[in-house]
Structure formats: C-alpha cells, structure tokens
Amino acid sequence: MDFQSISKRLEYLEKWRELAIRPLKEDTHPDDLDLLEKEQDDLQLLSKKCLQVRREMNQNLPQHELALDHELQVKTSQIPDSGNGLFYEPRLDDANEIREGSILCYYTGHRHNFYSQKYLEDKSYLLHVDGDILVDPRETLDIKARYINDPLNARLINCKFVPDVKEFRCKVVATRSIHPGEELFISYGKIYWEQQPYEGKIFHG
C-alpha cells in the first residue's frame, strides 16, 4: 500500500475509534472486515489497529520538502556537552547571509496525535504542530531541523518554529540575519522543558 492508501485507512479507523462511526463495507480495508462483522465495536482491537496502521504509515512517509538544507551542516554544537548542532555552512565562499524571515528547513517526521504519542518511549524530539497534530523526527535522521539546539538563552536564538498544519510540519524561520558559520538556535518552549522527566539540560543534538 502507498502512503495515501494507508493514510485513508488510518483516517476511517480513528474516526471509528473516536466517534463510533463505522465505515461502509466497500470502504473498509480487507484486514479490517473482521471488525465490521462484530455487532459491537471491539475498542481494544480497534485501538490496536489504529496504532499498527499509524506505524505502517510512518514507515511510508513521502519525501520531505527541502529549503536551505543543502547549506546546513550537522557538526558538534558550540554548547558544551550538548552533542551535535546545526550550522549555516554555505558552499560558496562569498555566500550571503540568510535574511530574517527566510525558511531554513522543516521540522517534520513521524506523524502522531495525542493518542498515539502516549505510546512513545522517547518523546524528546516530539513537537506539537497544532490541534491534534504532533511530529517526531527521532527516527528520521535526514531531517536537519532535529539537530537544532535550545541554548536556554533568548539572546542566542536566531530562528523559530512556525506551524504548517496542512503539511504536518513546522517551518524553521530565521528571526534575524544569520551569517555563514553560525549555529542555529531555537526555543523548545516552556511546555517542553516542564514535561522533561528529569532535571538538567536536554539537547536534541
């Protein structure tokens, strides 16, 4: 099955689980027909299938869009003991600065809702986009935005997240001019830090 087919299957399964709206037989995937044969909804099995199909969907995500990804390099962060960071490293020696308001890259990855995210063991990369949409690039190492650190210092921040709900992602947008060689820094937000299960600084890199 392709991504669109899997997404459609997940859509009717989750509507069925959340709103008790059963799909038509002709719209039901063959592997879900056993649920239709039951007089009453089997919520436990339905919930299990929702998670299973979502995992399958996340393994078949379409190619993500690139912005300035080819000019962004992953290397050791300037923040001590924080692992990798993301830097603006243009290929041309006479490259210009990145202007304020420019889209640097996109924070995307596996797609989740508030129900499915409960089953993630590691939520350190999970980002709330809007409404019931969350994304997690923990297993998608080609997403450059996953390497951007929070310096915990507002003066160092040079980009921000801007929700792009339709595309299930957040844009990473420059909040000021960014010069070649600079590391990108963003705020994870107060909620992120309050939800961390232990004390100490946590960095994505």
C-alpha positions as CSV (number, residue, x, y, z in Angstrom):
1,M,0.0,0.0,0.0
2,D,1.2,3.5,-0.7
3,F,1.2,6.4,1.8
4,Q,-2.2,7.8,0.6
5,S,-3.9,4.5,0.9
6,I,-2.5,3.9,4.4
7,S,-3.5,7.4,5.5
8,K,-7.1,6.9,4.3
9,R,-7.3,3.6,6.2
10,L,-6.0,5.2,9.3
11,E,-8.5,8.1,8.9
12,Y,-11.5,5.8,9.0
13,L,-10.1,3.6,11.7
14,E,-9.5,6.6,14.0
15,K,-12.9,8.1,13.3
16,W,-14.4,4.7,14.1
17,R,-12.5,4.5,17.4
18,E,-13.1,8.1,18.5
19,L,-16.6,8.8,17.2
20,A,-18.0,5.3,16.8
21,I,-18.7,5.9,13.1
22,R,-18.3,2.7,11.2
23,P,-17.1,2.8,7.6
24,L,-19.0,1.3,4.7
25,K,-18.0,-2.2,3.8
26,E,-16.8,-1.1,0.4
27,D,-14.5,1.5,2.0
28,T,-13.1,-0.9,4.5
29,H,-9.6,-2.5,4.2
30,P,-9.8,-6.3,3.9
31,D,-7.8,-6.7,7.1
32,D,-10.4,-4.6,9.0
33,L,-13.5,-6.5,7.8
34,D,-13.4,-8.7,10.9
35,L,-14.3,-5.6,13.0
36,L,-17.4,-4.9,10.9
37,E,-18.6,-8.5,11.5
38,K,-19.0,-7.8,15.2
39,E,-22.3,-6.5,16.5
40,Q,-20.5,-4.2,18.9
41,D,-17.2,-2.4,18.4
42,D,-14.2,-4.1,19.9
43,L,-12.5,-0.9,21.1
44,Q,-9.4,-2.7,22.3
45,L,-8.8,-4.3,18.9
46,L,-9.7,-1.1,17.1
47,S,-7.2,0.9,19.2
48,K,-4.5,-1.7,18.5
49,K,-5.2,-1.5,14.7
50,C,-5.0,2.3,14.8
51,L,-1.5,2.2,16.3
52,Q,-0.5,-0.6,13.9
53,V,-1.6,1.3,10.8
54,R,-0.1,4.5,12.1
55,R,3.3,2.7,12.4
56,E,2.9,1.5,8.9
57,M,2.1,4.9,7.6
58,N,5.1,6.4,9.4
59,Q,7.3,3.9,7.6
60,N,6.0,5.1,4.2
61,L,6.1,8.8,4.6
62,P,6.6,10.8,1.4
63,Q,9.9,12.6,0.7
64,H,10.0,15.7,2.8
65,E,10.5,19.1,1.2
66,L,13.9,20.8,1.3
67,A,14.5,24.5,1.9
68,L,18.1,25.5,2.6
69,D,19.0,22.0,3.8
70,H,22.0,21.8,1.4
71,E,23.6,24.7,3.2
72,L,23.0,23.4,6.7
73,Q,25.6,21.2,8.2
74,V,25.4,18.9,11.3
75,K,28.5,19.1,13.5
76,T,29.5,19.4,17.1
77,S,27.5,22.1,18.9
78,Q,29.2,25.1,20.4
79,I,27.2,24.4,23.6
80,P,29.4,22.2,25.8
81,D,28.2,18.5,26.3
82,S,25.2,19.0,24.0
83,G,26.1,16.7,21.2
84,N,25.5,17.8,17.6
85,G,24.1,21.1,16.4
86,L,23.1,22.6,13.1
87,F,25.2,25.3,11.3
88,Y,24.8,27.6,8.3
89,E,27.7,26.5,6.2
90,P,27.2,27.7,2.6
91,R,29.2,26.1,-0.1
92,L,30.3,29.4,-1.7
93,D,33.0,31.5,0.0
94,D,31.1,34.7,-0.9
95,A,27.7,33.4,0.2
96,N,25.3,35.9,1.6
97,E,23.7,35.9,5.0
98,I,20.3,34.4,5.5
99,R,17.7,37.1,5.7
100,E,15.2,37.4,8.5
101,G,12.0,35.6,7.6
102,S,13.7,33.0,5.4
103,I,12.7,29.4,5.8
104,L,15.8,27.4,6.8
105,C,14.3,23.9,6.9
106,Y,11.3,21.9,8.1
107,Y,10.7,20.1,11.4
108,T,8.7,17.0,10.4
109,G,8.9,13.3,10.7
110,H,6.7,10.5,12.0
111,R,3.1,11.8,12.4
112,H,1.2,11.4,15.7
113,N,-1.8,12.5,17.5
114,F,-2.3,12.8,21.3
115,Y,-3.5,9.2,21.5
116,S,-0.6,7.6,19.6
117,Q,2.1,9.8,21.2
118,K,1.3,8.2,24.6
119,Y,2.9,5.0,23.4
120,L,6.2,6.6,22.5
121,E,9.0,5.7,24.9
122,D,11.2,8.6,23.9
123,K,9.3,12.0,23.5
124,S,12.4,14.2,23.4
125,Y,12.0,15.0,19.7
126,L,8.2,15.3,19.7
127,L,6.9,18.6,18.6
128,H,3.3,19.9,18.8
129,V,2.4,21.5,15.5
130,D,-1.3,22.4,16.1
131,G,-4.5,20.9,17.3
132,D,-4.1,17.1,17.4
133,I,-1.0,17.1,15.2
134,L,2.4,16.2,16.5
135,V,5.6,15.2,14.7
136,D,8.6,13.2,15.8
137,P,11.8,13.1,13.7
138,R,13.7,10.9,16.2
139,E,14.0,8.0,13.7
140,T,14.3,10.2,10.6
141,L,17.9,11.3,10.7
142,D,17.7,13.2,7.4
143,I,15.5,15.9,9.0
144,K,18.1,18.6,9.5
145,A,15.9,20.5,12.0
146,R,16.1,17.8,14.5
147,Y,19.7,18.9,15.3
148,I,18.8,22.4,16.3
149,N,19.6,23.1,20.0
150,D,17.9,25.3,22.6
151,P,20.6,27.4,24.2
152,L,18.3,28.4,27.1
153,N,19.4,32.0,26.4
154,A,17.0,34.2,24.5
155,R,19.8,36.4,23.2
156,L,21.3,33.5,21.2
157,I,18.1,32.4,19.5
158,N,18.1,33.1,15.8
159,C,15.1,31.1,14.5
160,K,11.7,30.0,15.5
161,F,9.0,27.3,14.7
162,V,6.1,28.4,12.5
163,P,3.3,25.8,12.2
164,D,2.4,24.5,8.8
165,V,-0.6,22.4,9.6
166,K,-1.6,21.3,6.1
167,E,1.8,19.7,5.6
168,F,2.1,18.2,9.1
169,R,5.2,20.1,10.0
170,C,6.7,23.3,11.4
171,K,8.8,25.7,9.3
172,V,12.1,26.8,10.9
173,V,12.2,30.5,10.1
174,A,15.1,33.0,10.7
175,T,14.2,35.6,13.3
176,R,17.2,37.8,12.3
177,S,20.0,37.8,9.8
178,I,22.2,34.6,10.1
179,H,25.8,34.8,8.9
180,P,27.9,31.9,7.4
181,G,29.3,29.7,10.2
182,E,26.6,30.5,12.7
183,E,24.9,27.8,14.7
184,L,21.2,27.7,14.6
185,F,19.4,28.1,17.9
186,I,15.7,27.8,18.7
187,S,13.5,27.8,21.8
188,Y,11.8,24.5,22.5
189,G,9.3,26.3,24.6
190,K,8.3,26.3,28.3
191,I,6.0,23.4,28.0
192,Y,8.8,21.2,26.5
193,W,11.1,21.8,29.5
194,E,8.3,21.4,32.0
195,Q,7.5,17.9,30.6
196,Q,11.0,16.6,30.9
197,P,11.1,13.7,33.4
198,Y,14.4,14.6,35.0
199,E,16.5,17.6,35.9
200,G,19.3,19.0,33.8
201,K,19.6,20.3,30.3
202,I,18.4,18.3,27.4
203,F,19.6,19.0,23.9
204,H,18.5,17.4,20.6
205,G,21.9,17.0,19.0
